[in-house]
């Protein structure tokens, strides 16, 4: 038994005078020889390590040694005993049992928990028996195995080798052998708890635990001056508690245990003072939009929980402080939809409950994967709760991040700018797993019970971040069940652990959810807490909201909390690669919505569709909510439930795509642009970025019917080219930020000018030269000549840029690549030239890559189209980009800042992959490359992630990342065992841009990424009107606009700026709006602040919102 904590083993001081039946049982477990280990609960609270064998693929087995047969044993048979567990409810499956390499019998698990005892006999008199002593909350059986072995199979002085092997049945059915030798021993420990006695007296608990292997017996136990106690011993684990007067300094007490066999054990225990603590209990339901049930069912359940919570709060309003029921609305999604159909009386009751503090309204609409989220999406994430809080006259200053381990660094300023001060974090808690939870990496081990101030990239914003040490699911059935059912010693064990590691705070955060995900309020909670507090002085339980708990922690201990800076890179965003097509569509929708808002503002149009815009962002938010599908999405992918849940989820992506497209089309709607004189078509090329830029324009065929000849406003012909798609391409030069340039499409042939060409396996345009490898189809050479020729590809790491790698299974060492490469011409130049590379690809029906260069632009555009096969076995798709930037430093764009892997990551963050908002920059002091992934957010640095199971049937996560200039776009996978998709099928196009540049400059990298995501927009123009221009110019190049949109009241425009430089910069503005005093500082919602009248210094990665009145 190996429970951590200050406890002692009582020594045997008098041997037994009578030998009971079973005293000569031998220990059936001595040491592991082979097999998968798993941490799991057992009848002994502190025996949690087991060998597990499944009836899966026919290869699952475990082998171990018993204790050695004593030399004195002689020619007798022997019985070996060990602790075991058997699954139920997974069907009845066969397991083969072997001794010293010879199969001697087989046994079967049971379809249910009714078969609690059994005996199987085999060859030569071998028999295996099982007796249940514990049926857990899942009807799994735990108890003792007895193995009867005839003398002929025994060798004195040697152990037996025992082995269990599962049949090939494709099942998760299991048998466990716990790795403990089950010695007959007695332990005692001083508990970190104070019990209330009569007349104001306070007592401490001493807990005595015994492992009894034998028939029922009796023990007499004494502890210091306390009255002796009698304990009836059952087979296995036994315990009793003594109450001793509370101490304020260490005190030694003597314990003695006398069994009715005549044996006596004695020891001395140091009783330590109890550190008084309060458990601040946060009742809530973990909101999965789906997963446990179809989304409409989940939604209606949460509506019911709102009503139940309000009723419980009213019912217990007269209870003692700390025991009154409170409820935290973990996410606002169900509140928002409930408000759409609730009556006015119900709405008032809810607002009154928020106002009174009975309900803690949390700020986020949904539990999103923040690494996938656009920064503006994070602003919209809190919009509904902020409005509702304002209606209640209550600041919404807290969020509850649940289940999800890790958040983007951009989450910090997004919350702080929304008025949020506190983050309660509760990842899933599964102590039986190596990580302490399911795919949570090092997050809980690093930050459980370690509150800190998390500072934004700029250093101006911060939030108090507190991760619950027992996650959010401690009271789920898998762990303890509800507080009423949980044994008090399990709560006290937690206090023991905190004391042992020197936890410095008087408050402990404990999340409280019951019944699993989307579970209900506990109607017994207030009564249970009241009873607990009547008995225990410490730990006292306080039912609370996340806001009041965090505020109290800050009041008591805020001055002592550490300040932490860096990205808490998430572990769950990889699941989005199970739906690469929809993930790409959602990312494009976010960029399109930003462009639509900016276009509406630049054109100065009235009638901005505020509601449609808000709904588009809502759909984007809800697609990035962490619930991708049903709990059985992988184990039962063709079931009606998983299929329906995915269609519901997918509709968020398609809905966002439709709404954002409608917004952009409505913004661009200005008439045909056709005039009578010669049928020319007038086009305004609009730049929705805030800086001047030169870039490719693609005019749809419907807007360029007049011909292929393009002229600028002065009548000068501009080089153009009709592409295979029917679009007319030309390069618009020096288009002003937030402005447009006028062009005309005329009847006539395109002006044939430019240096872009494709020849065999080569591409060239100005400073760029690229060569395609004939074997892999990747770019094996990319030469950039800015006066000094620079090779940007490192062929020693991978075959080249856009090299396709397919991992069949989980081990990256097994990665395969393409065959049958065919290289052909695409666009012929001279303005746009491309090569098309087609090949056979493992895991796909085919692979098509197009490499494109544009005359005058220093970049290589890459599109990778994977026609995915439907594969249910585990798989991963990775696209390699081995860059040659000697000594280069990587910076990953996370939205409102850049992250240098390892250097800008906090402890416990994911190192296996990152989420790039737009780009990744690799630069040394002389030059660099900005790599933009428009559609696939996940990027790996240095190596492909390794999903090979190592510990507890789970993968291991990286603890440290070495510098590298090798990137992988982590395009697809199906590695999750739940929630995400089991397979994906059909064509998916992933776009990349590789842009070399001089020197390190995060602002330049940010601009390149935003340009790739924000193409120049051709819109029909009225020749009689001038080209549009927004009345404000951002003059400082380091500042980039993250959004420009009309205000909700229609009286102004809101401009969000980011200082994308790595140093403080001074913001300078010009233009009519600035000259006329119409520019004001603002909050994120557009409330007018002080006038912006002078240059303003803004820190590196500082964020500023301006209101520009019409």
ROPA-612443 format. One record per residue (C-alpha): x, y negated, z negated. Coordinates in steps of 0.5 Angstrom, whole numbers, padded with zeros to 4 digits, always signed. Each point is the difference from the previous one (the first is absolute). Layout:
XYZ;...
***
This chain:
+0000+0000+0000;+0003-0007+0002;-0004-0005-0002;+0004-0007+0000;-0001-0004-0007;+0003+0000-0007;-0002+0007-0002;+0004+0006-0004;+0000+0008+0001;-0001+0003-0007;+0005+0005-0001;-0001+0007-0002;+0001+0001-0008;-0003+0007-0001;-0001+0005+0005;-0006+0004+0000;-0001+0006-0004;-0006+0003+0004;+0000+0001+0007;-0006-0002+0004;-0002+0004+0006;+0003-0004+0006;+0006-0002-0004;+0004+0004+0005;-0002-0003+0006;+0005-0003+0005;+0000-0007+0003;-0002+0001+0007;+0003-0006+0002;+0008-0002-0001;+0002-0004+0007;-0002-0001+0007;+0004+0003+0005;-0004-0003+0006;-0007-0003+0002;-0004-0007+0000;+0000-0003-0006;-0006-0005-0002;-0002-0004-0007;-0007+0002-0002;-0004+0000-0006;+0000+0007-0005;-0003+0002-0006;+0006-0003-0003;+0000-0007+0000;+0007-0001+0001;+0001+0006+0005;-0001-0003+0007;+0006+0003+0004;-0003+0006+0005;+0002+0004+0005;-0005+0000+0005;-0002+0005+0006;-0006-0001+0005;-0003+0005+0005;+0002-0005+0005;+0004+0003+0006;+0003+0006-0003;+0006-0003-0002;-0001-0003-0007;+0003+0004-0005;+0003-0001-0007;+0005+0004-0004;+0003+0000-0007;+0003+0004-0005;-0002+0002-0007;+0004+0000-0006;+0005+0006+0000;-0003+0006-0003;+0003+0001-0007;+0006+0005-0001;-0003+0003-0005;-0007+0001+0004;+0002+0008+0001;-0005+0004+0005;-0006-0004-0002;-0005-0003+0005;-0001-0008-0001;-0005-0005+0001;+0002-0007+0002;-0004-0006-0001;+0000-0007+0004;-0004-0006+0001;-0004+0000+0007;-0006-0004+0003;-0004+0002+0006;-0004-0004+0005;-0008+0001+0001;-0005-0002+0005;+0005+0001+0006;-0002+0007+0001;+0003+0006-0002;+0007+0002+0002;+0005+0005+0000;+0007-0001-0004;+0005+0005+0000;+0004+0002-0006;+0007+0003+0000;+0005+0002-0005;+0007+0000+0002;-0001-0001+0007;-0005+0006+0000;-0008-0002+0001;-0004+0004-0005;-0007-0003+0000;-0004-0005+0003;-0005-0005-0004;-0005-0005+0003;-0003-0007-0002;-0007-0001-0001;-0005-0004+0003;-0003-0003-0006;+0002+0000-0007;-0004+0005-0003;+0005+0006+0000;+0004-0003-0006;+0004+0007-0001;+0002+0005+0004;+0005+0006+0001;+0004+0003+0006;+0004+0007+0000;+0005+0002+0005;+0005+0005+0001;+0004+0003-0006;-0005-0002-0005;+0002-0008+0001;-0006-0004-0002;-0002-0007+0001;-0005-0004-0005;-0002-0007+0000;-0004-0003-0006;-0003-0007+0001;+0001-0005-0006;-0002-0006+0003;-0005-0002+0006;+0002-0007+0002;-0005-0005+0003;+0001+0003+0007;-0002+0007-0002;+0007+0002+0001;+0003+0005-0005;+0006+0000-0004;+0002+0005-0005;+0005+0006-0001;+0002+0005+0004;+0003+0007-0003;+0004+0005+0004;+0000+0007-0002;+0007+0003+0002;+0002+0007-0001;+0006+0002-0003;+0003+0003+0007;+0000-0007+0003;+0004-0003-0006;+0007-0001-0001;+0002-0002-0007;+0004-0007+0000;-0003-0002+0007;-0006-0004+0002;-0005+0002+0005;-0001-0004+0007;-0007-0002+0001;-0003-0002+0006;-0007-0003+0002;-0001+0000+0008;-0007-0003+0003;-0003+0003+0006;-0001-0004+0006;-0007-0003+0000;+0001-0007+0002;-0002-0002-0007;+0002-0005-0006;-0002+0006-0005;+0005+0001-0005;+0004+0003-0006;+0004-0003-0005;+0006+0002-0004;+0001-0005-0006;+0008-0001-0001;+0000+0001-0007;+0003+0006-0004;-0006-0001-0006;+0004+0001-0006;-0004+0001-0006;+0002-0007-0003;-0003-0006-0005;+0001-0007+0002;-0002-0007-0004;+0000-0007+0002;-0002-0007-0003;-0005-0003+0005;-0001-0007+0002;-0007-0001-0003;-0003-0003-0006;-0006+0003-0003;-0005-0004-0005;-0001+0002-0007;-0004-0001-0006;+0001-0007-0003;+0004-0003+0005;+0005+0005+0000;+0004+0002+0006;+0003+0007+0002;+0004+0003+0005;+0000+0006+0004;+0005+0006+0000;-0002+0005+0005;+0002+0007-0001;+0000+0005+0006;+0001+0008+0001;+0001+0004+0005;-0003+0007-0002;+0001+0006+0004;-0004+0006-0003;-0007+0002-0003;-0004-0005-0004;+0004-0002-0006;+0000-0005-0006;+0005-0006-0002;+0000-0004-0006;+0004-0007+0002;+0002-0005-0005;+0003-0007+0002;+0003-0004-0006;-0005-0002-0005;-0006+0001+0004;-0005+0006-0002;+0002+0006+0003;-0004+0003+0006;-0002+0006+0003;+0000+0001+0007;-0003+0006+0004;+0005+0002+0006;-0003+0002+0006;+0004+0003+0006;+0004-0006+0003;+0001-0007-0002;-0003-0002-0007;+0000-0007-0003;-0002-0004-0007;+0001-0007-0002;+0002-0003-0007;-0001-0007-0003;+0005-0003-0003;+0000-0007-0003;+0003-0005+0005;+0007-0002-0001;+0004-0006+0002;+0007+0003+0000;+0002+0007+0002;-0002+0005-0005;+0002+0008+0000;-0005+0005-0002;+0000+0008+0000;-0004+0004+0003;-0001+0008-0001;-0004+0005+0004;-0001+0007-0003;-0004+0005+0005;-0003+0006-0003;+0005+0005+0003;+0005-0003-0006;+0004-0005+0005;+0001-0007-0003;+0003-0006+0004;+0002-0006-0003;+0003-0007+0003;+0001-0007-0002;-0004-0006+0004;+0002-0007+0001;-0007-0004-0001;+0001-0006+0004;-0004-0007-0001;-0005-0001+0005;+0000-0005+0006;-0007-0003-0001;-0003-0001+0007;-0006-0001+0004;-0002+0004+0006;-0004-0005+0005;-0005+0004+0004;-0002-0002+0006;-0006+0003+0003;-0001+0000+0007;-0002+0005+0006;+0006+0001+0005;-0003-0002+0006;+0001+0004+0006;-0004-0002+0006;-0002+0007+0002;+0005+0006-0002;-0005+0003-0006;-0006-0001+0004;-0002-0003+0007;+0000-0008+0000;-0007-0001-0001;-0001+0005-0006;+0006-0004-0003;-0002-0007+0001;-0007+0002-0003;+0003+0003-0006;+0004-0006-0002;-0006-0004+0001;-0003+0005-0006;+0006-0001-0004;-0001-0008+0000;-0006+0001-0003;+0002+0005-0005;+0006-0004-0002;-0005-0006-0001;-0004+0004-0004;+0005+0003-0004;+0003-0007-0002;-0007-0002-0002;-0001+0006-0004;+0007+0000-0004;+0000-0008-0001;-0001+0001-0007;+0006+0005-0001;+0007-0002-0004;+0004-0004+0004;+0005+0005+0005;-0006+0005+0000;-0005-0004+0004;-0001+0003+0007;+0004-0004+0006;+0001+0002+0007;+0005-0002+0005;-0002-0001+0008;+0006+0003+0002;-0002-0002+0007;-0005-0005+0003;-0002+0004+0006;-0006+0003-0004;-0002-0007-0003;+0000-0003+0007;-0005+0005+0003;-0004+0000-0006;-0001-0007+0000;-0003+0000+0007;-0005+0004-0002;-0001-0001-0008;-0006-0004-0003;+0001-0007-0003;-0001+0003-0007;+0005+0005+0001;+0005-0005+0003;-0001-0005-0006;+0001+0006-0005;+0007+0002+0004;+0002-0007+0000;-0002-0001-0007;+0004+0006-0002;+0006-0003+0003;+0000-0006-0003;-0001+0003-0007;+0006+0004+0001;-0004+0007+0000;+0002+0001+0007;+0007-0001+0003;+0000-0002+0007;+0006+0002+0004;+0003-0005+0006;+0001+0005+0005;-0006+0003+0005;+0003+0006+0001;+0007+0004-0002;+0004-0001+0006;+0006+0002+0002;+0004-0006+0000;+0006+0002+0004;-0005+0000+0006;-0004-0006-0001;+0001-0007+0003;+0002-0005-0005;-0007-0004+0003;-0003+0007-0002;+0002-0001-0007;-0003-0007-0001;-0007+0003+0003;+0001+0006-0005;-0002-0004-0006;-0005-0005+0003;-0006+0003-0002;+0002+0001-0007;+0002-0007+0000;-0006-0003+0002;-0004+0005-0005;+0004-0002-0005;-0001-0008+0001;-0007+0002+0000;+0000+0003-0007;+0005-0006-0002;+0005+0005-0002;+0007+0000+0003;+0002+0007+0003;+0007+0001-0002;+0001+0007+0000;+0001+0006+0005;+0000+0007-0001;+0004+0004+0005;-0002+0008-0001;+0003+0006+0003;+0005-0004+0004;+0007+0000-0001;+0004-0006+0002;-0002-0006+0003;+0002-0005+0005;+0004-0006-0002;-0004-0005+0003;-0006+0003-0004;+0003-0005-0006;-0001-0006+0003;-0006+0002+0003;-0003+0001-0007;+0003-0006-0003;-0002-0005+0005;-0007+0003-0001;+0000-0001-0007;+0002+0007-0002;+0005+0000-0006;-0001+0008-0002;+0001+0006+0003;-0002+0007-0003;+0003+0006+0003;-0002+0007+0000;+0003+0005+0004;-0003+0007+0000;+0002+0004-0006;+0002+0007+0001;+0005+0002-0005;+0000+0007+0003;+0004-0003+0006;+0007-0002+0000;-0001-0007+0002;-0006+0000-0006;-0005-0002+0006;-0002+0002+0007;+0005-0003+0005;+0002-0006-0005;+0007+0001+0001;+0004-0003-0006;-0005-0006-0001;-0003+0003-0007;+0007+0002-0002;+0003-0007+0001;-0006-0004-0002;-0005+0004-0005;-0001-0004-0006;+0005-0005+0002;-0003-0007+0001;+0003-0005+0004;+0000-0007+0004;+0000+0001+0007;+0003-0006+0004;-0002-0001+0007;+0005-0001+0006;+0000-0007-0001;+0001+0000-0008;-0006-0005-0001;-0005+0005-0001;-0001+0006-0005;-0005+0005-0003;+0001+0004-0006;+0000+0007+0002;-0002+0006-0004;+0000+0007+0002;-0003+0005-0005;+0004+0005-0002;-0005+0005+0000;-0003-0002+0007;-0007-0001+0001;-0002+0008+0000;+0002+0002-0007;-0007+0001-0002;-0002+0004+0006;-0002+0007+0000;+0007+0002+0002;+0003-0003-0006;-0004-0001-0006;-0007-0001+0002;-0004-0006-0004;+0002-0003-0006;-0005+0003-0004;+0002+0007+0002;+0008-0002+0000;+0004+0003-0006;+0002-0006-0004;+0007+0003+0000;+0001-0001+0007;-0001-0007-0001;+0005+0000-0006;+0005+0004+0004;+0000-0006+0005;+0001-0005-0006;+0006+0005-0002;+0003-0001+0007;+0000-0007+0000;+0003-0001-0007;+0005+0005+0002;+0002-0004+0006;+0000-0007-0004;-0006-0003+0003;+0000-0007-0002;-0007-0002+0000;-0006+0000-0005;-0005+0001+0006;+0000+0006+0005;-0004+0000+0006;-0005+0006+0001;-0004+0001+0007;-0007+0003-0002;-0003+0004+0006;-0004+0006-0001;-0003+0005+0005;+0005+0000+0005;+0001-0006+0006;-0007-0004+0000;-0002+0002-0006;-0005-0003-0005;+0000-0004-0006;+0001+0004-0006;-0007-0001-0005;+0004+0003-0006;+0006-0004+0001;-0002-0006-0005;-0002+0005-0005;+0006+0004+0000;+0004-0006+0000;-0004-0002-0006;+0001+0007-0004;+0008+0000+0002;+0001-0007-0003;-0004+0002-0006;+0005+0006-0001;+0007-0003+0003;+0003-0006-0003;+0005+0001+0006;+0000+0000+0006;-0006-0004+0000;-0004+0000+0006;-0003-0006+0003;-0005+0000+0006;+0002-0005+0005;+0000-0004+0007;+0007+0000+0004;+0000-0007-0001;-0001-0001-0008;+0005+0006-0001;+0006-0003+0005;-0002-0007-0003;+0001+0003-0007;+0007+0003+0002;+0002-0006+0002;-0002-0004-0006;+0004+0005-0004;+0006+0002+0004;+0000-0004+0006;+0007-0004-0002;+0003+0007-0001;-0002+0003+0007;+0005+0001+0005;+0000-0004+0007;+0001+0005+0006;+0001-0003+0007;-0001+0005+0006;-0005+0004+0005;-0003+0006-0004;+0000+0004+0007;-0006+0004+0000;-0001+0008+0001;-0007+0001+0003;+0001-0004+0006;+0003+0006+0004;-0007+0003+0000;-0002-0005+0005;+0004+0003+0005;-0005+0006+0000;-0004-0005+0004;+0005-0004+0005;-0005-0002+0005;-0005-0003-0005;+0006-0003-0005;+0002-0003+0007;-0007-0003+0001;+0000-0003-0007;+0006-0003+0001;-0001-0003+0006;-0007-0003-0002;+0003-0004-0006;+0005-0003+0005;-0006-0001+0005;-0004-0003-0006;+0006-0005-0002;+0000-0002+0008;-0007-0001+0000;+0000-0005-0006;+0006-0004+0003;-0003+0000+0007;-0007-0003-0003;+0004-0005-0004;+0005-0002+0006;-0006-0001+0005;-0004-0004-0006;-0006+0003+0001;-0006+0000-0004;-0005+0005-0002;+0006+0005-0003;-0004+0007-0002;+0002+0000-0007;-0004+0006-0002;+0003+0004+0006;+0007-0002-0001;-0001+0002-0008;-0003+0007+0002;+0006+0001+0005;+0004+0000-0006;-0004+0004-0004;+0000+0005+0005;+0008+0000+0000;+0000+0000-0007;-0004+0006-0001;+0004+0004+0005;+0006-0001-0004;-0004+0002-0006;+0004+0006-0002;-0005+0005+0001;+0000+0003+0007;-0004+0006-0001;-0003+0006-0004;+0003+0003-0006;+0000+0007+0005;+0002-0004+0006;+0006+0005+0001;-0002+0006-0003;-0007+0000+0004;+0001-0005+0005;-0006+0002+0005;-0005+0000-0006;-0006-0005+0001;+0002-0004-0006;+0008-0001+0002;-0002-0002+0007;-0006-0005-0002;+0005-0003-0005;+0005-0001+0005;-0005-0003+0005;-0002-0005-0005;+0007-0002-0001;+0001+0000+0007;-0005-0005+0001;+0003-0005-0004;+0006+0000+0005;-0005-0001+0006;-0004-0005-0003;+0006-0004-0002;+0002+0001+0007;-0007-0002+0003;+0000-0006-0004;+0007-0003+0000;-0001+0001+0008;-0007-0004+0000;+0003-0006-0004;+0006+0000+0005;-0005+0000+0006;-0004-0005-0003;+0006-0005-0002;+0002+0000+0007;-0006-0001+0003;+0000-0006+0004;-0003+0001+0007;+0003+0003+0006;+0006-0005+0002;-0002+0000+0007;+0000-0006+0004;-0003-0002+0007;+0007-0002+0003;+0003+0006+0003;-0003+0005-0005;+0006-0001-0005;-0001+0003-0007;+0003-0005-0006;+0003+0004-0006;+0002-0003-0006;+0005+0005-0004;-0001-0001-0007;+0006+0001-0005;-0004+0002-0007;+0007+0000-0003;+0002-0006-0004;+0007-0001+0004;+0002-0001+0007;+0001+0006+0004;+0001+0003+0007;-0003+0007+0002;-0003+0004+0004;-0008-0001+0002;-0004+0005+0003;-0006-0003+0004;-0006+0005+0000;-0002+0002+0008;-0007-0004-0002;+0004-0006-0001;+0005+0000+0006;-0005+0002+0005;+0002-0006+0004;+0007+0003+0002;+0007+0001-0003;+0003-0006+0001;+0001-0004-0007;+0002-0008-0001;+0001-0004-0006;-0004-0006-0001;+0005-0004+0004;-0001+0004+0006;+0006+0004+0000;+0000+0007+0002;+0001+0005-0006;+0003+0007+0001;-0005+0005-0001;-0002+0007+0002;-0006+0005+0001;+0001+0006-0005;-0003+0007+0001;-0005-0001-0005;-0003-0006+0004;+0002-0005-0004;+0004-0006+0002;+0006-0002-0004;+0005-0006+0000;+0004-0003-0006;-0003-0006-0003;+0006-0005-0002;+0000-0004-0006;-0007+0001-0002;-0001-0005-0006;-0002+0003-0007;-0007+0000-0001;-0001-0003+0007;+0000+0002+0007;+0002-0001+0007;-0004-0001+0006;+0001+0005+0006;-0003+0001+0006;-0001+0007+0004;-0001-0002+0008;-0001+0004+0006;+0007+0003+0003;+0005+0005-0002;+0004+0000-0006;+0007-0005-0001;+0005+0006+0001;+0005-0002-0005;+0004+0003-0006;+0005+0005-0002;-0004+0006-0003;+0001+0006+0004;+0000+0008-0001;+0004+0005+0003;+0001+0007-0001;+0001+0001-0007;+0002-0008-0001;-0004-0006-0002;+0003-0007+0000;-0002-0007-0001;+0004-0006-0002;+0004+0002-0006;-0003+0007-0001;+0002+0006+0003;-0003+0007-0002;+0002+0007+0003;-0005+0006-0001;+0003+0007-0002;-0002+0005+0005;-0001+0006-0006;-0003-0004-0005;-0004-0005+0003;+0002-0005-0005;+0004-0007+0001;+0008+0003-0001;+0002-0007+0002;-0002-0007-0002;+0005-0005+0002;-0001-0008-0002;+0005-0005+0003;-0001-0007-0004;+0007-0001+0002;+0003+0006-0003;-0003+0007+0002;-0003+0003-0005;-0002+0008+0000;-0006+0000-0005;-0001+0008+0000;+0004+0005-0004;-0001+0006+0004;+0004+0004-0006;-0006+0000-0004;-0006+0002+0005;+0000+0000+0007;-0003-0007+0001;-0005-0005-0001;-0007+0003+0000;+0002+0007-0001;-0006+0005-0001;+0001+0004-0006;-0005+0006-0002;+0000+0003-0007;-0004+0007+0000;-0001+0001-0007;+0003-0004-0006;+0008+0000+0001;+0003-0005+0005;+0006+0005+0001;-0005+0003+0005;-0002-0006+0004;-0001+0001+0007;+0001-0004+0006;-0003-0001+0007;+0002+0004+0007;-0002-0001+0007;+0002-0007+0000;-0002-0004+0007;+0002-0007+0001;-0004-0005+0005;-0001-0007+0002;-0006-0004-0004;+0000-0007+0002;+0005-0002+0005;+0002-0007-0002;+0003-0006+0001;-0004-0003-0006;-0002+0007-0003;+0003+0006+0001;-0001+0007-0004;+0002+0007+0001;-0005+0006-0002;+0003+0006-0004;-0005+0006+0000;+0002+0007-0003;-0003+0006-0004;+0000-0001-0007;-0001+0005-0006;-0006-0002-0004;-0003-0003+0006;-0003+0001+0007;+0005-0005+0003;+0004-0006-0002;+0000-0007+0004;+0005-0005-0001;+0001-0007+0003;+0006-0004-0001;-0002-0008+0003;+0005-0006+0001;-0003-0007+0002;+0005-0005+0003;+0002-0005-0005;-0002+0003-0006;+0005+0004-0004;-0003+0006-0002;-0002+0007+0001;-0008+0002+0000;-0001+0007-0001;-0007+0004+0000;+0000+0007-0002;-0006+0004+0001;-0001+0007-0003;-0006+0004+0003;+0000+0004-0007;-0002+0007-0001;-0005+0002-0005;+0005+0003-0005;-0003+0003-0007;+0007+0002-0003;+0004-0005-0003;+0004-0004+0005;+0003-0007+0001;+0002-0005+0006;+0006-0005-0001;+0002-0004+0005;+0008-0002-0001;+0003-0007+0001;+0008+0001-0001;+0002-0007+0000;+0008-0002+0000;+0000-0006-0004;+0007+0001-0004;-0001-0002-0007;-0007-0002+0001;-0005-0001-0006;-0007+0002+0001;-0006-0005-0002;-0007+0003+0001;-0006-0005+0001;-0005+0001-0005;-0004-0006+0002;+0001-0005-0005;+0008+0002-0001;+0005+0004+0002;+0003+0006-0004;+0007+0003+0001;-0001+0007-0002;+0003+0002-0006;+0002-0007-0002;-0007-0003+0000;-0003+0006-0003;-0002+0001-0007;+0001+0007-0004;-0005+0005+0002;-0001-0003+0007;-0001+0005+0006;+0007+0001+0004;-0003+0005+0005;-0003-0005+0004;-0002-0007+0001;-0006-0004+0003;+0002-0006+0004;-0005-0005+0001;+0002-0002+0007;+0008+0001+0000;+0006+0003-0002;+0007-0004+0001;+0007+0002+0000;+0005-0005+0000;+0007-0001-0002;+0004-0007+0000;+0000+0000+0007;-0006+0003+0003;-0006+0004-0001;-0006+0004+0003;-0007-0002-0002;-0004+0007+0001;-0008-0001+0000;-0005+0006-0001;-0006-0003+0002;-0005+0006-0001;+0004+0005-0004;+0002-0003-0007;+0004+0005-0003;+0007+0000+0000;+0006+0004-0002;+0007-0002-0002;+0006+0005+0002;-0004+0006+0000;-0007+0004+0001;-0004+0001-0006;+0001+0007-0003;-0007+0003-0002;+0003+0007-0002;-0002+0002-0007;+0005+0000-0005;-0003-0001-0007;-0007+0002-0003;-0002+0002+0008;+0001-0007+0001;+0005-0004+0004;+0006-0004-0003;+0000-0008+0001;+0006-0004+0001;+0003-0003-0006;+0005-0004+0004;+0001-0003+0008;+0007+0000+0003;+0001-0006+0005;-0001+0002+0007;-0002-0003+0007;-0004+0006+0002;-0008-0001+0000;-0005+0005+0001;-0007-0003+0002;-0004+0005-0004;-0006+0001+0005;-0004+0006-0002;-0001+0005-0005;-0005+0005-0004;+0004+0001-0006;-0005-0001-0005;-0004+0005-0003;-0006-0004-0002;-0004-0006+0002;+0004-0002+0007;-0001+0004+0007;+0002+0007+0001;+0001-0002+0007;+0000-0005+0006;-0001+0001+0007;+0000-0004+0006;+0004-0006+0003;+0003-0005-0004;+0004-0006+0002;+0006-0003-0005;+0003-0006+0002;+0007-0003-0002;+0004-0006+0002;+0008+0000-0001;+0002-0007+0000;+0008-0002-0001;+0002-0006-0003;+0006-0004-0003;+0001+0000-0007;-0004+0002-0006;-0007-0004-0001;-0006+0002-0003;-0004-0006+0003;+0002+0002+0007;-0002+0007-0001;-0006-0002-0003;-0002-0004+0006;+0002+0006+0005;-0004+0005-0004;-0006-0005+0000;+0001-0002+0008;-0001+0008+0001;-0006+0000-0004;-0003-0006+0003;+0001+0000+0008;-0001-0007+0003;-0008+0000+0002;-0002-0002+0007;-0007-0004+0000;-0004-0003+0005;+0001-0007+0000;-0004-0006+0002;+0005-0004+0005;-0004-0007-0002;+0003+0001-0007;+0007+0000-0003;+0003+0006-0002;-0002+0001-0008;+0004-0001-0006;-0001+0000-0007;+0001-0007-0003;+0006+0003-0005;+0007+0002+0002;+0004+0004-0005;+0007-0003+0001;+0004+0004-0004;+0002+0007+0004;+0001+0004-0007;-0008-0001-0001;-0004+0005+0004;-0008+0000+0000;-0003+0006-0003;-0007-0002+0001;-0004-0006+0003;-0007+0000-0001;-0006-0005+0000;-0003-0001-0007;-0006+0004-0003;-0003-0007+0000;+0002-0002+0007;+0003-0006-0002;+0007+0001+0000;+0005+0005+0002;+0004+0005-0005;+0008+0001+0002;+0004+0005-0004;+0007-0001+0001;+0006+0004-0002;+0007-0002-0001;+0003+0006+0003;+0007-0002-0001;+0005+0003-0005;+0001-0007-0003;-0004-0006-0003;-0003-0004+0006;-0003-0007+0001;-0007+0000+0003;-0001-0005+0005;-0006-0002+0004;-0002-0004+0006;-0006-0001+0004;-0007-0004+0000;-0002+0003-0006;+0006-0001-0004;+0000-0007+0003;-0007-0002-0002;+0001+0003-0007;-0005+0006+0001;+0005+0005-0003;-0001+0003-0007;+0003+0005-0005;-0005+0006-0001;-0002+0006-0003;-0001+0006+0004;-0007-0001+0000;+0001-0007+0003;-0002-0004-0006;+0003-0007+0001;+0006-0002-0004;+0005-0006+0000;+0002-0003+0007;+0006+0002+0004;+0004-0006+0001;+0007+0002+0000;+0005+0005+0001;-0001+0006-0005;+0006+0005-0002;-0003+0007+0000;+0004+0006-0003;+0002+0006+0004;-0006+0004+0002;-0004-0005-0003;-0008-0001+0002;-0003-0006+0001;-0008-0001+0002;-0002-0007+0003;-0007-0003+0002;+0000-0004+0006;-0006-0004+0000;-0004-0001+0007;
***
